[in-house]
């Protein structure tokens, strides 16, 4: 049975790094919502045009657009399943993901919350912006909005997965290798 594993945390906490490591090692498809949104915008598609204002402002896109983005995940999944990088972000999205998993007869695995203090996250984002030049990493207003959205939305989502027995909290300030070992213990 294919699995769905999720990495969640503050922008800059290392979600993408950890998702890439596991995807390569275990045959999961990595689905980075941020990457997917940016790719959709860059494609110039109608959907990309609809989501661009939300991404530019650093706020969550509406659920209807989110559903459209992930509706074909079953056909693109790796042999082991999918690792979601930064999705779900709110409880309604978690419920959408649970519905999709049920339809595909997939198992929802653990929800890994990579905890990181905002100051540390900001330093990582600033360093990443120098390398990537990503617009949402350069704009101070977009970064501030991303942090505010995260703070506002995280508590209910963490409680949702905690009550489901799926929440695994990991200190993301540790080295990449140490964080990875903690994740592997809980796969």
C-alpha positions as protocol buffer text, in pm:
chain_id: "A"
residue {
  index: 1
  type: UNK
  ca { x: 0 y: 0 z: 0 }
}
residue {
  index: 2
  type: UNK
  ca { x: 136 y: 340 z: -97 }
}
residue {
  index: 3
  type: UNK
  ca { x: 190 y: 597 z: 175 }
}
residue {
  index: 4
  type: UNK
  ca { x: 142 y: 968 z: 207 }
}
residue {
  index: 5
  type: UNK
  ca { x: 399 y: 1136 z: 432 }
}
residue {
  index: 6
  type: UNK
  ca { x: 391 y: 1506 z: 512 }
}
residue {
  index: 7
  type: UNK
  ca { x: 659 y: 1756 z: 614 }
}
residue {
  index: 8
  type: UNK
  ca { x: 533 y: 2071 z: 779 }
}
residue {
  index: 9
  type: UNK
  ca { x: 694 y: 2368 z: 945 }
}
residue {
  index: 10
  type: UNK
  ca { x: 794 y: 2731 z: 933 }
}
residue {
  index: 11
  type: UNK
  ca { x: 928 y: 2854 z: 599 }
}
residue {
  index: 12
  type: UNK
  ca { x: 1300 y: 2771 z: 597 }
}
residue {
  index: 13
  type: UNK
  ca { x: 1277 y: 2475 z: 839 }
}
residue {
  index: 14
  type: UNK
  ca { x: 1423 y: 2222 z: 594 }
}
residue {
  index: 15
  type: UNK
  ca { x: 1107 y: 2052 z: 465 }
}
residue {
  index: 16
  type: UNK
  ca { x: 1228 y: 2037 z: 106 }
}
residue {
  index: 17
  type: UNK
  ca { x: 1572 y: 1910 z: 201 }
}
residue {
  index: 18
  type: UNK
  ca { x: 1431 y: 1625 z: 409 }
}
residue {
  index: 19
  type: UNK
  ca { x: 1167 y: 1539 z: 150 }
}
residue {
  index: 20
  type: UNK
  ca { x: 1433 y: 1515 z: -123 }
}
residue {
  index: 21
  type: UNK
  ca { x: 1651 y: 1286 z: 88 }
}
residue {
  index: 22
  type: UNK
  ca { x: 1366 y: 1044 z: 162 }
}
residue {
  index: 23
  type: UNK
  ca { x: 1224 y: 1055 z: -189 }
}
residue {
  index: 24
  type: UNK
  ca { x: 1558 y: 953 z: -334 }
}
residue {
  index: 25
  type: UNK
  ca { x: 1628 y: 684 z: -77 }
}
residue {
  index: 26
  type: UNK
  ca { x: 1284 y: 517 z: -62 }
}
residue {
  index: 27
  type: UNK
  ca { x: 1125 y: 580 z: -402 }
}
residue {
  index: 28
  type: UNK
  ca { x: 868 y: 838 z: -298 }
}
residue {
  index: 29
  type: UNK
  ca { x: 756 y: 1113 z: -528 }
}
residue {
  index: 30
  type: UNK
  ca { x: 830 y: 1450 z: -368 }
}
residue {
  index: 31
  type: UNK
  ca { x: 547 y: 1694 z: -408 }
}
residue {
  index: 32
  type: UNK
  ca { x: 657 y: 2041 z: -298 }
}
residue {
  index: 33
  type: UNK
  ca { x: 353 y: 2264 z: -292 }
}
residue {
  index: 34
  type: UNK
  ca { x: 562 y: 2581 z: -311 }
}
residue {
  index: 35
  type: UNK
  ca { x: 764 y: 2444 z: -603 }
}
residue {
  index: 36
  type: UNK
  ca { x: 446 y: 2327 z: -775 }
}
residue {
  index: 37
  type: UNK
  ca { x: 280 y: 2666 z: -731 }
}
residue {
  index: 38
  type: UNK
  ca { x: 584 y: 2849 z: -869 }
}
residue {
  index: 39
  type: UNK
  ca { x: 603 y: 2607 z: -1166 }
}
residue {
  index: 40
  type: UNK
  ca { x: 234 y: 2661 z: -1240 }
}
residue {
  index: 41
  type: UNK
  ca { x: 282 y: 3039 z: -1232 }
}
residue {
  index: 42
  type: UNK
  ca { x: 592 y: 3016 z: -1454 }
}
residue {
  index: 43
  type: UNK
  ca { x: 399 y: 2805 z: -1706 }
}
residue {
  index: 44
  type: UNK
  ca { x: 165 y: 3097 z: -1772 }
}
residue {
  index: 45
  type: UNK
  ca { x: -139 y: 2870 z: -1741 }
}
residue {
  index: 46
  type: UNK
  ca { x: -482 y: 2994 z: -1641 }
}
residue {
  index: 47
  type: UNK
  ca { x: -441 y: 2818 z: -1306 }
}
residue {
  index: 48
  type: UNK
  ca { x: -101 y: 2984 z: -1261 }
}
residue {
  index: 49
  type: UNK
  ca { x: -256 y: 3324 z: -1324 }
}
residue {
  index: 50
  type: UNK
  ca { x: -523 y: 3252 z: -1063 }
}
residue {
  index: 51
  type: UNK
  ca { x: -274 y: 3152 z: -792 }
}
residue {
  index: 52
  type: UNK
  ca { x: -7 y: 3417 z: -863 }
}
residue {
  index: 53
  type: UNK
  ca { x: -163 y: 3695 z: -652 }
}
residue {
  index: 54
  type: UNK
  ca { x: -181 y: 3464 z: -348 }
}
residue {
  index: 55
  type: UNK
  ca { x: 180 y: 3350 z: -383 }
}
residue {
  index: 56
  type: UNK
  ca { x: 305 y: 3704 z: -442 }
}
residue {
  index: 57
  type: UNK
  ca { x: 140 y: 3816 z: -118 }
}
residue {
  index: 58
  type: UNK
  ca { x: 260 y: 3512 z: 79 }
}
residue {
  index: 59
  type: UNK
  ca { x: -91 y: 3392 z: 165 }
}
residue {
  index: 60
  type: UNK
  ca { x: -262 y: 3055 z: 125 }
}
residue {
  index: 61
  type: UNK
  ca { x: -445 y: 2980 z: -197 }
}
residue {
  index: 62
  type: UNK
  ca { x: -814 y: 2883 z: -173 }
}
residue {
  index: 63
  type: UNK
  ca { x: -900 y: 2515 z: -125 }
}
residue {
  index: 64
  type: UNK
  ca { x: -1069 y: 2493 z: -468 }
}
residue {
  index: 65
  type: UNK
  ca { x: -743 y: 2584 z: -638 }
}
residue {
  index: 66
  type: UNK
  ca { x: -550 y: 2351 z: -406 }
}
residue {
  index: 67
  type: UNK
  ca { x: -775 y: 2059 z: -502 }
}
residue {
  index: 68
  type: UNK
  ca { x: -715 y: 2129 z: -869 }
}
residue {
  index: 69
  type: UNK
  ca { x: -339 y: 2126 z: -814 }
}
residue {
  index: 70
  type: UNK
  ca { x: -332 y: 1791 z: -633 }
}
residue {
  index: 71
  type: UNK
  ca { x: -618 y: 1606 z: -804 }
}
residue {
  index: 72
  type: UNK
  ca { x: -389 y: 1398 z: -1027 }
}
residue {
  index: 73
  type: UNK
  ca { x: -139 y: 1288 z: -762 }
}
residue {
  index: 74
  type: UNK
  ca { x: -225 y: 919 z: -795 }
}
residue {
  index: 75
  type: UNK
  ca { x: -91 y: 896 z: -1149 }
}
residue {
  index: 76
  type: UNK
  ca { x: 236 y: 1069 z: -1059 }
}
residue {
  index: 77
  type: UNK
  ca { x: 320 y: 891 z: -733 }
}
residue {
  index: 78
  type: UNK
  ca { x: 648 y: 711 z: -681 }
}
residue {
  index: 79
  type: UNK
  ca { x: 662 y: 340 z: -605 }
}
residue {
  index: 80
  type: UNK
  ca { x: 631 y: 400 z: -230 }
}
residue {
  index: 81
  type: UNK
  ca { x: 388 y: 691 z: -244 }
}
residue {
  index: 82
  type: UNK
  ca { x: 417 y: 1066 z: -204 }
}
residue {
  index: 83
  type: UNK
  ca { x: 596 y: 1296 z: 34 }
}
residue {
  index: 84
  type: UNK
  ca { x: 416 y: 1627 z: 62 }
}
residue {
  index: 85
  type: UNK
  ca { x: 644 y: 1920 z: 131 }
}
residue {
  index: 86
  type: UNK
  ca { x: 441 y: 2199 z: 289 }
}
residue {
  index: 87
  type: UNK
  ca { x: 94 y: 2054 z: 235 }
}
residue {
  index: 88
  type: UNK
  ca { x: -151 y: 2042 z: 403 }
}
residue {
  index: 89
  type: UNK
  ca { x: -126 y: 2380 z: 573 }
}
residue {
  index: 90
  type: UNK
  ca { x: -474 y: 2400 z: 727 }
}
residue {
  index: 91
  type: UNK
  ca { x: -726 y: 2149 z: 862 }
}
residue {
  index: 92
  type: UNK
  ca { x: -956 y: 2172 z: 558 }
}
residue {
  index: 93
  type: UNK
  ca { x: -660 y: 2072 z: 337 }
}
residue {
  index: 94
  type: UNK
  ca { x: -578 y: 1782 z: 572 }
}
residue {
  index: 95
  type: UNK
  ca { x: -934 y: 1659 z: 527 }
}
residue {
  index: 96
  type: UNK
  ca { x: -902 y: 1694 z: 148 }
}
residue {
  index: 97
  type: UNK
  ca { x: -581 y: 1489 z: 161 }
}
residue {
  index: 98
  type: UNK
  ca { x: -750 y: 1222 z: 377 }
}
residue {
  index: 99
  type: UNK
  ca { x: -1034 y: 1199 z: 124 }
}
residue {
  index: 100
  type: UNK
  ca { x: -791 y: 1161 z: -167 }
}
residue {
  index: 101
  type: UNK
  ca { x: -596 y: 894 z: 27 }
}
residue {
  index: 102
  type: UNK
  ca { x: -918 y: 701 z: 92 }
}
residue {
  index: 103
  type: UNK
  ca { x: -1019 y: 720 z: -275 }
}
residue {
  index: 104
  type: UNK
  ca { x: -675 y: 592 z: -381 }
}
residue {
  index: 105
  type: UNK
  ca { x: -662 y: 329 z: -105 }
}
residue {
  index: 106
  type: UNK
  ca { x: -343 y: 483 z: 31 }
}
residue {
  index: 107
  type: UNK
  ca { x: -225 y: 505 z: 390 }
}
residue {
  index: 108
  type: UNK
  ca { x: -171 y: 841 z: 557 }
}
residue {
  index: 109
  type: UNK
  ca { x: 165 y: 808 z: 729 }
}
residue {
  index: 110
  type: UNK
  ca { x: 316 y: 1041 z: 985 }
}
residue {
  index: 111
  type: UNK
  ca { x: 289 y: 1417 z: 982 }
}
residue {
  index: 112
  type: UNK
  ca { x: 639 y: 1547 z: 1054 }
}
residue {
  index: 113
  type: UNK
  ca { x: 645 y: 1892 z: 1213 }
}
residue {
  index: 114
  type: UNK
  ca { x: 994 y: 2040 z: 1179 }
}
residue {
  index: 115
  type: UNK
  ca { x: 1005 y: 2300 z: 1459 }
}
residue {
  index: 116
  type: UNK
  ca { x: 1224 y: 2604 z: 1406 }
}
residue {
  index: 117
  type: UNK
  ca { x: 1232 y: 2944 z: 1573 }
}
residue {
  index: 118
  type: UNK
  ca { x: 1133 y: 3233 z: 1341 }
}
residue {
  index: 119
  type: UNK
  ca { x: 1473 y: 3401 z: 1382 }
}
residue {
  index: 120
  type: UNK
  ca { x: 1654 y: 3089 z: 1263 }
}
residue {
  index: 121
  type: UNK
  ca { x: 1406 y: 3043 z: 979 }
}
residue {
  index: 122
  type: UNK
  ca { x: 1458 y: 3401 z: 864 }
}
residue {
  index: 123
  type: UNK
  ca { x: 1837 y: 3352 z: 850 }
}
residue {
  index: 124
  type: UNK
  ca { x: 1791 y: 3040 z: 639 }
}
residue {
  index: 125
  type: UNK
  ca { x: 1547 y: 3215 z: 405 }
}
residue {
  index: 126
  type: UNK
  ca { x: 1784 y: 3508 z: 359 }
}
residue {
  index: 127
  type: UNK
  ca { x: 2068 y: 3270 z: 276 }
}
residue {
  index: 128
  type: UNK
  ca { x: 1845 y: 3076 z: 33 }
}
residue {
  index: 129
  type: UNK
  ca { x: 1734 y: 3400 z: -135 }
}
residue {
  index: 130
  type: UNK
  ca { x: 2095 y: 3489 z: -214 }
}
residue {
  index: 131
  type: UNK
  ca { x: 2132 y: 3156 z: -394 }
}
residue {
  index: 132
  type: UNK
  ca { x: 1793 y: 3122 z: -561 }
}
residue {
  index: 133
  type: UNK
  ca { x: 1659 y: 3473 z: -609 }
}
residue {
  index: 134
  type: UNK
  ca { x: 1306 y: 3340 z: -545 }
}
residue {
  index: 135
  type: UNK
  ca { x: 1064 y: 3633 z: -530 }
}
residue {
  index: 136
  type: UNK
  ca { x: 883 y: 3507 z: -221 }
}
residue {
  index: 137
  type: UNK
  ca { x: 1223 y: 3474 z: -43 }
}
residue {
  index: 138
  type: UNK
  ca { x: 1333 y: 3828 z: -130 }
}
residue {
  index: 139
  type: UNK
  ca { x: 1027 y: 4037 z: -44 }
}
residue {
  index: 140
  type: UNK
  ca { x: 1027 y: 4123 z: 330 }
}
residue {
  index: 141
  type: UNK
  ca { x: 648 y: 4169 z: 317 }
}
residue {
  index: 142
  type: UNK
  ca { x: 592 y: 3826 z: 161 }
}
residue {
  index: 143
  type: UNK
  ca { x: 823 y: 3663 z: 418 }
}
residue {
  index: 144
  type: UNK
  ca { x: 643 y: 3840 z: 703 }
}
residue {
  index: 145
  type: UNK
  ca { x: 306 y: 3727 z: 563 }
}
residue {
  index: 146
  type: UNK
  ca { x: 428 y: 3367 z: 532 }
}
residue {
  index: 147
  type: UNK
  ca { x: 534 y: 3369 z: 899 }
}
residue {
  index: 148
  type: UNK
  ca { x: 204 y: 3524 z: 1010 }
}
residue {
  index: 149
  type: UNK
  ca { x: -1 y: 3275 z: 810 }
}
residue {
  index: 150
  type: UNK
  ca { x: 204 y: 2990 z: 953 }
}
residue {
  index: 151
  type: UNK
  ca { x: 154 y: 3108 z: 1311 }
}
residue {
  index: 152
  type: UNK
  ca { x: -219 y: 3159 z: 1264 }
}
residue {
  index: 153
  type: UNK
  ca { x: -285 y: 2827 z: 1090 }
}
residue {
  index: 154
  type: UNK
  ca { x: -43 y: 2589 z: 1260 }
}
residue {
  index: 155
  type: UNK
  ca { x: -210 y: 2530 z: 1598 }
}
residue {
  index: 156
  type: UNK
  ca { x: -536 y: 2377 z: 1465 }
}
residue {
  index: 157
  type: UNK
  ca { x: -349 y: 2164 z: 1211 }
}
residue {
  index: 158
  type: UNK
  ca { x: -100 y: 2034 z: 1467 }
}
residue {
  index: 159
  type: UNK
  ca { x: -388 y: 1947 z: 1700 }
}
residue {
  index: 160
  type: UNK
  ca { x: -571 y: 1769 z: 1415 }
}
residue {
  index: 161
  type: UNK
  ca { x: -274 y: 1539 z: 1352 }
}
residue {
  index: 162
  type: UNK
  ca { x: -191 y: 1505 z: 1722 }
}
residue {
  index: 163
  type: UNK
  ca { x: -544 y: 1378 z: 1793 }
}
residue {
  index: 164
  type: UNK
  ca { x: -509 y: 1136 z: 1498 }
}
residue {
  index: 165
  type: UNK
  ca { x: -185 y: 999 z: 1648 }
}
residue {
  index: 166
  type: UNK
  ca { x: 14 y: 1104 z: 1340 }
}
residue {
  index: 167
  type: UNK
  ca { x: 209 y: 1407 z: 1467 }
}
residue {
  index: 168
  type: UNK
  ca { x: 587 y: 1370 z: 1504 }
}
residue {
  index: 169
  type: UNK
  ca { x: 769 y: 1684 z: 1624 }
}
residue {
  index: 170
  type: UNK
  ca { x: 1137 y: 1722 z: 1539 }
}
residue {
  index: 171
  type: UNK
  ca { x: 1380 y: 2001 z: 1631 }
}
residue {
  index: 172
  type: UNK
  ca { x: 1475 y: 2142 z: 1289 }
}
residue {
  index: 173
  type: UNK
  ca { x: 1761 y: 2348 z: 1431 }
}
residue {
  index: 174
  type: UNK
  ca { x: 1968 y: 2027 z: 1446 }
}
residue {
  index: 175
  type: UNK
  ca { x: 2192 y: 1916 z: 1158 }
}
residue {
  index: 176
  type: UNK
  ca { x: 2038 y: 1782 z: 839 }
}
residue {
  index: 177
  type: UNK
  ca { x: 2174 y: 1436 z: 923 }
}
residue {
  index: 178
  type: UNK
  ca { x: 2035 y: 1436 z: 1278 }
}
residue {
  index: 179
  type: UNK
  ca { x: 1692 y: 1552 z: 1162 }
}
residue {
  index: 180
  type: UNK
  ca { x: 1695 y: 1282 z: 894 }
}
residue {
  index: 181
  type: UNK
  ca { x: 1779 y: 1011 z: 1149 }
}
residue {
  index: 182
  type: UNK
  ca { x: 1486 y: 1125 z: 1365 }
}
residue {
  index: 183
  type: UNK
  ca { x: 1253 y: 1111 z: 1067 }
}
residue {
  index: 184
  type: UNK
  ca { x: 1371 y: 762 z: 967 }
}
residue {
  index: 185
  type: UNK
  ca { x: 1304 y: 636 z: 1322 }
}
residue {
  index: 186
  type: UNK
  ca { x: 940 y: 734 z: 1272 }
}
residue {
  index: 187
  type: UNK
  ca { x: 874 y: 610 z: 919 }
}
